[in-house]
Structures are given as structure tokens and as C-alpha cells.
Amino acid sequence: MSCGRTQEFLAKKNIATALLVDAKKTTLKLKDGLALLEGVDELYVAKGKKVEHLDLRQGRPDKATLERLMLGPTGNLRAPTFKAGRTLVIGFDEATYRKLFG
């Protein structure tokens, strides 16, 4: 459901998606998520009503912390996940999206 809300939000803001991967058809594991962190300065992770923000310029968390933040219970990268510039966002939180996209 949160992927649909993400697409709705992006459509309302007229933000185009460069690449869309269906998480139901293509599973991404931790190594894929870690690869997404290349060139990223900030990581936002929304789980329920809680949002964690990490400034990766201050240092990168250990692999266990990243695994806890990035993967769901199935061991796959949580959806929705998107990269906007030097920011990686995992999960849906409308307030965070508004902060990033106005």
C-alpha cells in the first residue's frame, strides 16, 4: 500500500520516476541496498510512524544497523525505496516526503 501512496505523492508533485522496480517481481537483498548508498549523504527510513534520519557524511553505520533499517522481515529491501539526488529514502512518510520535495 505504501508504494501506491508514494506514487500518488510523486504524481501530485509532478515528479517523474526514472526507474521503477516492482518489489513483488524483483527482490533486492542487502548487497543491493548497500550499493544504493554509494554517493548518498542522507538516509531516511520510515517504519510505521517512526522516521530515522542518518547523516552519512558524519559516518556510516555498521552493516548490522543498515540491515535492520533497510530490510523487511523477508530479508528483502523494504519498499518503497527511492533515491533523490544524494538522499535515499526507505518507507513511506508523507511529512518526510513534503520536507524533501516541498
TAZI-V488438 format. One record per residue. PSI is psi in degrees with one decimal (NA if undefined). Layout:
PSI
PSI
This chain:
-38.8
-27.2
-39.0
-41.2
-35.5
-46.1
-40.0
-45.6
-48.5
-38.1
-41.4
-33.1
3.1
43.2
121.1
147.9
123.2
-38.2
127.9
123.4
125.8
112.6
-18.8
-24.3
-29.1
115.6
137.4
133.7
-175.3
-41.9
-35.1
-41.6
-41.5
-35.4
-33.5
-21.6
-11.9
125.8
10.1
134.0
-29.4
142.6
125.7
130.0
118.5
125.0
109.9
-128.2
-1.7
134.2
126.3
135.2
128.1
127.2
101.5
-11.1
-24.0
-8.5
153.6
132.7
163.6
166.5
-38.0
-40.3
-44.5
-39.6
-44.3
-39.0
-39.0
-26.2
146.4
-175.2
-21.1
-7.6
6.4
157.2
132.1
148.2
148.3
149.0
131.6
155.5
129.0
104.5
-121.3
24.7
133.9
130.7
129.9
127.9
170.2
125.5
110.1
-38.0
-39.6
-42.3
-43.4
-39.4
-41.6
-34.5
3.7
NA
